[in-house]
């Protein structure tokens, strides 16, 4: 399977655990999403799937990736962990591929601490997914009255969240418009108030394509160099503000090297990873918090 190197390890662990061979794709320099040109160059007769990750909730070039997949008879499985509530060309992210995954980790817009969801867009996969979820049994068919008893029919495990966690998540989903509006306001405040500073100092702000309805998952900056990024993080920390980098490229991680990756395989990923920093973004940030964060950023010279 082909996945971006610029992602969290969960994206590829799901496949490596079942014996798949991973080929790491580079990202484009604008959206930091999987580069379709590189994906096509990585395809071999053994390739079975493409796994795009919608970084920061900004959509990958799904029309192009779907055309590539159709040309080579491949399955597309979306990692939409950042992308819940996002759209591309008026179509929900997570609804393009045969399947998609969501995350409800504590860092996401909607959280129950850990856990996620599987979205299934290919009807042929629904029954197998139910069996896997039900510990390898056909219990779902029993509940629907389709069989008179249920039994073990396939491999499976226990994936259900507790009722308490589900209730916590449900309450947030009921307040989704309020949560999303708050996150949008924070994202747009950063974007507008930092625009002149960023242009003056060669700092890249997020690029959002016109066809995108983003979920305002995170706000990042790309500093000119690794040294500038590290100095920026230290500068904000001295002002009492936590800013953090993001993914270390998987292709040249210790495990990635064992799986066949090499330094230099994904140069855009390597440059972005060295330079990217995330600003605080959660719905309870106050106007005063935002003013203080922006003032601290404006006081920094890369």
Buried (B, 14 or more C-beta within 10 A) or exposed (E): BBBBBBBBBEBBEBBBEEEBBBBBBBBBBEBBBBBBEBBBEBBEEEBEBBBBBBBBBBBBBBBBBBEBBEEBEBBBBBBBBBBBBBBBEEBBBBBBBBBBBBBBBEBBBBBBEEBBBBBBBEEEBEBEBBBBBBBBBBBBBBEEEEBEEBEEBEEBEEBEBEEEBBEBBEEBEEEEEEBBEBBBBBBEBBBEBBEEBBEEBEBBBBBBBEEBBBBBBBBBBBBEEEEBBBBBBEBBEEBEBEBEBBBBBBBBBEEBEEBEBEEEBBEBBBBBBBBBBBBBBEBEBEEEBBEBBBEBBEEBEB
